[in-house]
Amino acid sequence: MNIQPAPAHYRATADLLHDKTILVTGAGDGIGKAAALTFAAHGATVILLGRTESKLDAVYDEIESAGHPKPAVVVMDLASVTEEQCLHLAQGLADEFGRLDGLLHNASVLGERRPVESATYAAWQEVMQVNVNAQFLLTRHLLPLLQASPSASVVFTSSGVGRAGRAFWGAYAVSKFATEGFMQVLSSELENTSNIRVNCINPGATNTSMRNAAYPAEPPTNNPSPNEIMGVYLYLMGDDSAGVTGVSFDAQ
Ligand SMILES: NC(=O)c1ccc[n+]([C@@H]2O[C@H](COP(=O)([O-])OP(=O)(O)OC[C@H]3O[C@@H](n4cnc5c(N)ncnc54)[C@H](OP(=O)(O)O)[C@@H]3O)[C@@H](O)[C@H]2O)c1
């Protein structure tokens, strides 16, 4: 596994993502929301995908009122997404934008935190569906649009427990190992045949609802906010990372 720290002292130019169209999953909250707002502030047209329309609309309004490029909202529940819905999404994006320059797989669910011996199959399946299967479906059907870009970036979201398993992290940890594996497979397939680079980011402990659910006794202020870890997200989405592929970055 090729693990690297976030590039030190990286400073994105204000127009780094000018003219780029980037889809962010889980864009209504937490790290995905910060990424969507940050990409838009650097000139990208952002497609905000998530399951809670009111949260996506709030991000849309924030981007629009800041005067950034007009985003788009896609309400999609990744726990039940079908191949037909992904095909429909790809067709809609092809009609409207013609290509995709960036895809940030960020949406995930934590699932149950308990020993394998008492884990439930329903919770296991939901985690694998949202964190792994939906990533496959979206990637599979958005690849032609990414191939239409002169320089595209696919970024997966990993975790420390996706590199070393830990007791009671169950399906979530296994799904993040799968995410690291999917990134490596896809990167290796595309490395010499396309303009698409494929990498992972492990955000590290970050102050979001998911972190608070995993560590309810921890003071939220112990960890950086999503806005404070955006450097490596910008680096990977912009062309400063051209040629970088197959790497799992630590945001912190
Ligand atoms: N925060 C950390 O410390 C940390 C550490 C390591 C890795 N990560 C990873 O970083 C990523 C972002 O995490 P976060 O902390 O920002 O989590 P979060 O605050 O819980 O946000 C997750 C986002 O994913 C969306 N989502 C969940 N299930 C979905 C579904 N079925 N369909 C569509 N969207 C769905 C959520 O939508 P709603 O807003 O509608 O619920 C939310 O917008 C995840 O991949 C997570 O595993 C986080």
The ligand as a MOL file (V3000), in Angstrom:
LIG
                    3D

  0  0  0     0  0            999 V3000
M  V30 BEGIN CTAB
M  V30 COUNTS 48 52 0 0 0
M  V30 BEGIN ATOM
M  V30 1 N -15.0760 12.2700 10.5180 0
M  V30 2 C -14.0420 11.4690 10.7120 0
M  V30 3 O -13.3620 11.5340 11.7410 0
M  V30 4 C -13.6600 10.4830 9.6410 0
M  V30 5 C -12.5000 9.7130 9.8310 0
M  V30 6 C -12.1310 8.7960 8.8500 0
M  V30 7 C -12.8950 8.6640 7.7070 0
M  V30 8 N -14.0200 9.4100 7.5410 0 CHG=1
M  V30 9 C -14.7840 9.2510 6.3020 0
M  V30 10 O -15.0280 10.5360 5.7350 0
M  V30 11 C -16.2500 10.5040 4.9840 0
M  V30 12 C -17.1610 11.6140 5.4330 0
M  V30 13 O -17.4690 11.3930 6.8020 0
M  V30 14 P -18.1080 12.5090 7.7440 0
M  V30 15 O -17.3850 12.3890 9.0200 0
M  V30 16 O -18.2020 13.7970 7.0400 0 CHG=-1
M  V30 17 O -19.5530 11.8570 7.9440 0
M  V30 18 P -20.9900 12.5360 8.1160 0
M  V30 19 O -20.8590 13.8500 8.7790 0
M  V30 20 O -21.8150 11.4690 8.7400 0
M  V30 21 O -21.4340 12.7640 6.6160 0
M  V30 22 C -21.6760 11.6710 5.7630 0
M  V30 23 C -22.4360 12.1380 4.5740 0
M  V30 24 O -22.7880 10.9660 3.8140 0
M  V30 25 C -24.1740 11.0010 3.5240 0
M  V30 26 N -24.7730 9.6950 3.4100 0
M  V30 27 C -24.8240 8.7300 4.3480 0
M  V30 28 N -25.5660 7.7040 3.9170 0
M  V30 29 C -25.9800 8.0080 2.6820 0
M  V30 30 C -26.8010 7.3620 1.7220 0
M  V30 31 N -27.3780 6.1970 1.9850 0
M  V30 32 N -27.0330 7.9640 0.5510 0
M  V30 33 C -26.4880 9.1680 0.2850 0
M  V30 34 N -25.7150 9.8630 1.1570 0
M  V30 35 C -25.4740 9.2800 2.3410 0
M  V30 36 C -24.7670 11.7440 4.6970 0
M  V30 37 O -26.0630 12.2180 4.3430 0
M  V30 38 P -27.0320 12.8870 5.4620 0
M  V30 39 O -26.4100 14.2050 5.7660 0
M  V30 40 O -28.3080 12.9880 4.7490 0
M  V30 41 O -27.0160 11.9520 6.6250 0
M  V30 42 C -23.7360 12.8330 4.9410 0
M  V30 43 O -23.9490 13.9410 4.0920 0
M  V30 44 C -16.8250 9.1060 5.1840 0
M  V30 45 O -16.4500 8.2980 4.0990 0
M  V30 46 C -16.1460 8.6190 6.4470 0
M  V30 47 O -16.0890 7.2210 6.5070 0
M  V30 48 C -14.4140 10.3140 8.4780 0
M  V30 END ATOM
M  V30 BEGIN BOND
M  V30 1 1 1 2
M  V30 2 2 2 3
M  V30 3 1 2 4
M  V30 4 1 4 5
M  V30 5 2 4 48
M  V30 6 2 5 6
M  V30 7 1 6 7
M  V30 8 2 7 8
M  V30 9 1 8 9
M  V30 10 1 8 48
M  V30 11 1 9 10
M  V30 12 1 9 46
M  V30 13 1 10 11
M  V30 14 1 11 12
M  V30 15 1 11 44
M  V30 16 1 12 13
M  V30 17 1 13 14
M  V30 18 2 14 15
M  V30 19 1 14 16
M  V30 20 1 14 17
M  V30 21 1 17 18
M  V30 22 2 18 19
M  V30 23 1 18 20
M  V30 24 1 18 21
M  V30 25 1 21 22
M  V30 26 1 22 23
M  V30 27 1 23 24
M  V30 28 1 23 42
M  V30 29 1 24 25
M  V30 30 1 25 26
M  V30 31 1 25 36
M  V30 32 1 26 27
M  V30 33 1 26 35
M  V30 34 2 27 28
M  V30 35 1 28 29
M  V30 36 1 29 30
M  V30 37 2 29 35
M  V30 38 1 30 31
M  V30 39 2 30 32
M  V30 40 1 32 33
M  V30 41 2 33 34
M  V30 42 1 34 35
M  V30 43 1 36 37
M  V30 44 1 36 42
M  V30 45 1 37 38
M  V30 46 2 38 39
M  V30 47 1 38 40
M  V30 48 1 38 41
M  V30 49 1 42 43
M  V30 50 1 44 45
M  V30 51 1 44 46
M  V30 52 1 46 47
M  V30 END BOND
M  V30 END CTAB
M  END
